[in-house]
Structures are given as structure tokens and as C-alpha cells.
Amino acid sequence: MSRVYNFSAGPSTIAEEVLQRAQDELLEWGKSGMSVMEMSHRGKDYVGIAEKAEADFREILGVPDNYKVLFVSGGATGQFAAIPMNLLRGKTSVNYVNTGIWSGKAISEAKKYAEVKIAASSKENGFKTIPARADWKIDPEAAYLHYTSNETINGVEFQEVPDAGGLPLVCDMSSNILSRPVDVSQFGLIYAGAQKNMGPAGIAVVIVRDDLMGQALPITPSIFDYKIQAENGSMLNTPPTYNWYLLGLVLEWVKQQGGLATIEEHNKAKAAKLYATIDASPFYANPVEPVYRSRMNVPFTLAKPELEKTFAAEAKAVGLVSLEGHRSVGGMRASIYNAMPAAGVDALIAFMNEFERKNG
Ligand SMILES: *Cc1c(COP(=O)(O)O)cnc(C)c1O
């Protein structure tokens, strides 16, 4: 077996210990006589697995008691629609901050249900920064303020939770959840697809404050209605049971790493090394304003763009894969989520230095 260092933006690398454990338990979970995949989601064994995952998630992130944690299908993209349907609560407009391609997708979907007001945008600037909070225009009549804490494609990350001007703050945390401690009480709702930092694709987590539930638009599909899902323990219908179990294994791994404060230190160190390599070189460049650079997704360009394909191919040959940038922006991108070991980043840096020496 030869596992590579996988820099994919998502689905992305999963800690080997997690995969090993899943393999050990694949044919028979505990003394159940069956795989987790084969269990009834209403049975005692599976309910135990699901409840343990929720308890670990709450513990790791310090989720206060007045928030529900939902495990749902439909990815973060499903939430782009579910959020306005659930949170409008009699209002007609919503505020969005546009800091990159994922914010843009959330905005397009919200427009089907509400009048979207752009509180701030870095589009004109090519999504290389985050507009200063003092310049945001928040409509106080809007139902909530939405932002994307880490722009997976553009490599831009909020380093602090922005002040929502008294509105419920809603955050797409898909690509940086569990990468650092977060004060959940500052938010009305947090959502994230699992396939970046929490495990396999096919399941998403929604953390929603109790008072924001129960006023969904009448057209809201029941599976997207937070109140109904909360009342049913996220099991209104058959949930993605195996993905939920795998997510639980990732959460146990996060705890074994020492929790989010320790993970944050590792992530800071990994990102700092990689950006330092880029900044020290005339051959590589990252366009993002340094204070807003993402610790999770590091896009970079080559001084000779015609060498991008060669770069990716030669990297692949030494076991460093999925370094191509997103199809919409080009260039290269290294995603260095929680599960990317420091040794993987070191190997990438060594490769970059050598590639520059040969081609710079
Ligand atoms: C990946 C990603 C999404 C989309 O997730 P899906 O699960 O594919 O719907 C949304 N927002 C951000 C920030 C992402 O990184």
C-alpha cells in the first residue's frame, strides 16, 4: 500500500487512524454481528453511535445548550436554500457578505427566497481581501447576516468573527470548521459540509439557536425544516448513517489530537511554513492580503504558468496529489486541512524548492 499526500480541497484527506478504525470495524461493529452500514437507524447500537457523535461534537466546539446540532443530507449547498427558508421568519430581506466563489453561490440560492442585500463585497478587488467591517452596510430589517468564514477556492479566511450589527449571524464554515476554537454563542447558525475537515461527503452539520427555529416558510420541505429535524433527532427520514458514523470517528480523532486549541497550533505552523516558502520565492506567488490568508487552502501561481501541468504531474510522481487550482480560477492550490500531517507540508515545500531550482 502506498498512500499519497492528498491536497484535494474536498473530498479531502482523512486521518489514517480513522480509516484504519473504520476498516477494523467494517464487517462487524462491536458485538452487533453486522456492519454499521447494515444497521437500522432506529436500533440501539446505531442510536448510540449517533448520540456519541453529537455529544463529542458539542464537547469539542463547546456548543451551548440553547443550540441544536443537526446531521443532514444535501451538503452545504442544501443549506444555501434551507437557511433563507427557515430563518426569514416573516422578514423579506437578508444580508450577505460576498468574499468569494462560495459566498456567491450562497447568494444566488438565497435570491430564490428573499431579497438579498450585499452588506460588503470584495468582488471588485478579485476576492483578495475582506472588506473592512467599518464599511459594511447592514440592513437592520434583514432576517440575518451571512458570511463564509473560509473561501475554499479563493483562499481567504476571516481571522475573527465579525460583528453582526445585532442580527443573527449565519456562517458557512464548511472548509474551516474544527480547525480552530470558535465561540458558538456569537452565532445564530453555523453550517458545514463534512468533506473538508469532518470526514466523507454526504453529510452536513447545522448548529442552530433554538429561538430561530419554528417559523419556516410553508413551502419548506420537511427534511429541510430545522424544527422538524430537531424534533426527530435528525432522523425524520433515514439519515446518511455510515457517514454519520465516520464523522463520529473523525471527532474522536480530533479529541485524541488534544482538541481545537492544539489543532489550531498545528494548522498555524503548517500554513506559516507554506506561505513563507511562497513569499521567499520569486517563482511562487499568493495574491491574498496576508492577514486574510487561509490556513486551510493555499492557492498559488507559478511565474511560468505554462509549467502548471508539469508541476502537477511531477508532484504526483512523488506522491503529492491534487495540487491543481479550482477550475474556475486556475493556478495551483494546496489544501492543508486538519488531517494533512506536517510531514506532508514539508514534502510539498521540498518539492516546490526543487521544482523552482530546476525551472525558475
Ligand atoms: C465545499 C464547500 C461548499 C459546498 O459543499 P457541498 O457539500 O458540496 O454542498 C460550500 N461552501 C464552502 C465554503 C465549501 O468549501
The ligand as a Gaussian input file, in Angstrom:
#p B3LYP/6-31G(d) Opt

LIG

0 1
 C      -17.279000      22.669000      -0.323000
 C      -17.995000      23.891000       0.106000
 C      -19.372000      24.051000      -0.097000
 C      -20.218000      23.036000      -0.828000
 O      -20.383000      21.868000      -0.135000
 P      -21.315000      20.704000      -0.711000
 O      -21.295000      19.726000       0.416000
 O      -20.669000      20.200000      -1.957000
 O      -22.647000      21.260000      -0.961000
 C      -19.965000      25.206000       0.377000
 N      -19.258000      26.154000       0.989000
 C      -17.926000      26.041000       1.184000
 C      -17.188000      27.127000       1.881000
 C      -17.259000      24.903000       0.745000
 O      -15.940000      24.783000       0.941000

